[in-house]
Amino acid sequence: MIGKLTGQPEAVEMFRAWGYPVWFVYVTGVLEFSGAVLSLIPRTRFFGAGLLALVMLGAIGSHVVNADFGGMFPLAIVFLVVAGGVALA
């Protein structure tokens, strides 16, 4: 998340390699940060976890479409499961 918010070269290069514009790195970082903050507040926990789950579905989809099953792919699946669990709790 921090790497996307600050435009770390690794994050920018990954998005660029997948064909996304550079600004999408920042949008993704803001969505991840917003979801994390909303998940910490009891009244908005469901919405925050739902937002994070949607972002993780997008991440998993990007990995699958680009046949990139190493690196962050397994972690995205774990985050999706955790976010789904938090949303349902």
PERAQUI-V584943 format. One record per pair of residues at least 24 apart in sequence whose ideal C-beta (glycine too) atoms are under 6 Angstrom apart, sorted by the first residue. I is the first residue (numbers start at 1). J is the second residue. Records with the same first field share a line. If there is no record, write none. Layout:
I: J / J
This chain:
1: 29 / 32 / 33
4: 28 / 29
5: 29
18: 62 / 66
31: 55
46: 87
49: 83 / 86 / 87
50: 87
52: 83
53: 80 / 83 / 84
56: 80
